[in-house]
Amino acid sequence: MVRGAGMTTQETSVIMEAIRLAYQRTTVITKADAEKTLALWSALWADTPYEEVNYAVKTYIMTDKSGFPPTIGQLNHIIAEAKLSNELSADMAWAKVRTAIGNGIYGAMEEYNKLPELCQRVVGSAEQIHDWAMLDGKSLNVVRSTFLNRYREEMVKIEEYIALPNSLAENRKKLSDGQNRVKQLVERIGK
């Protein structure tokens, strides 16, 4: 995933000032704490373009009902949702998979290749489309339920990934790669 240039300390200061002005009733902090907060927010937003954070702050302020200033996580959630707004909903994704299943006995590979990447990841393979095409309606309802749950889980993973700064995303990938290597070694030993 390609990420744009991140915010500068000055841009972070502008964002924090907007939040301070919108939430004037909140606790007053010391100058030293304000400087530490600025340093923390600058570090955490280092990979995120100003325009994205500015959009998230404005969206939060305009839709907030709590009366409390946003956390970094809440703003990240708004940014991630905006980036994922072009992704299919789980129900729309299932509709595409269901169409593929309808032609899956003789055209499984072709149908699988037509699916969006995330649908392909959740389905797993063209063979799976073929196998599902052989099921009766009741069994296909179970497949639908499982697909919807897995699709939503994948969307949550993508949203979490999008919300991470580059450095944390890279660390997470390294940990995941290491975990996968350990699983492969355990499988080899088990055989």
N, C-alpha and C positions, 0 to 999 in steps of 0.2 A: 504494500500500500504506500503510495507516494504522499508525502506530507509537505506542506508549504513551509516557508520561512516562519519562524516563531516570533513571538512578541518581544519587544525590547523592554527594558526596565521602565523607560518613560511611558510606553504604551500601557504597561501593566499599571502604572501609577494612575493613568487616565481612567482605566477600568475601575480601579479601586475607589477613585474619587467619585465616579458615577454611582457606585454602590453606596458609598458613604452619604452622598446627598439624597439618594432615594430612601435611605433608612436612617434618618437622623435620630430617631428615638433610641437607637441601639447604644450599647455601652461605649463610653469614651475610653480610649486606650492611651497609654503613654507614648511618647515619641519613639522611645527605644523599641517598644512592641510594634509600633507602626512600621518602623524600619525593618524589623525581623519579618513581619508579615509580608511586606513588599518583597523582601529577598526570597521568601518561601514561594510566594505566588509567581514571582519572576522565574524562579527555577522550574516550577511545575508547568508553567505555560511556555517554556522556552521553545518548544516544538510546534506550538499552536499559533496560527496566524491571527493577528489582531482582529481582523474582520469577523472571524468565527467566534471569538470570545465576546466581541462587542455585540454580535447578533444574539448570543446566548444571554448576556446580561440584560439586553433590552427585552428579550422574550420573557425572561424570568420576572423582571420588574413589572411588565405589563400584564402578566397572568398570575402573579403571586397573590395568594389569599392569606398567607400565614403572617405577614408583617415582619418576617425575619429576613435578613440578607442571605444570599445564596452561598452555598459551599462550593468548593471547586468541583466536587463530585456531581452536584446538581447541574452546574453549568456544563460539565462534560457530557452529562446525559442529554441535555438539550442539543449540544453539538452533534453527538452521535446519532440522535434521532433524525436530525436534519440530513445528515449524510446518508442515512438508511432510508430516507423517505421514498427513494426510487425503487427500493426492493419490493418484491411481491409480499403481500400479506400471506399468512399461512394458508388461508382458504383459497386465495388466488393461485398459490403454488400448487396446492392439491388439485385444483381444476386442471392445471397444465399436465400434472402427472396422470390424472384420470384420463385425459385425452390420449396420452401416450399409451396407457394401459389398453385403451380401446382398440389400438392397432398393434398391440404388443405381441401377438402370437406370431405374426409373419414379419413385422417391421420393428422389432424391439430396438435394434441398434440405431436405426434411423430416428425413431421416436426419442430414444435416450439422448442422442446427439442434439436434438432440437430443444431440449430442456435447458433452462438457465443453469448456470454453474452451481448455485446453491442447491437447487433441486437435484442435480446430478450427485452432489456430495451426499445428500440425505438418502437418495434412492440407492446409490452404491454402484450399480452396474446395469447394463442393458439386459443381462440375464435376469436381474431382479424384475425388470419390467415384464419380461416374458413370463416369469413365474407368476407374477400377480395377475397377468391376463388370463391365466388358467383357473383362477379362483372364482368361487360363487359369490353372490352379493353379500351374504352375511360375513364371510371371511374377509371380503374387501373392505367392509366397514371397520374391522379390526385393524387392517393395514392403514386405512385412512387415519384412524385415531393415533396410531403409532407414528405415522409420517408427520402429522400435525405437531405432535409433542416434540419430535426430533428437530423439525424445522424451527420451531420456536426456540429450542435450546441453542441451535446454531446461530440464530439471530442474536441471542443474548451474548454468546461468545464473541460474535463480530462487534457488537456494540461495546463490549468491554475492551476489546482490542483497540478499537478506534479511539476510545477515551484515554488510552495510555500514552504518555510521552514516548518518543522513539526509544530512549534509553531503557525504559521499563518494558516496552514491547519486545525489545531485543533480548532482555534478560528472561522474560517469560518464554520466548521461543527457545532459548538455550536450555532452560529448565525442562520444557516440554520435549525437546529433542533428546535430552539426557534420559528422561523418563521412558521414552520410546525405545532407546537403546537398551536400557535395563530390561524392559519387557521382552525384547527380542532375545537377549542373552538367557533370560529365564526360560523362554520357550525352547531354545536350543538345548539347554541343559536338561529340560524335561523330556526331550526326545531321545 
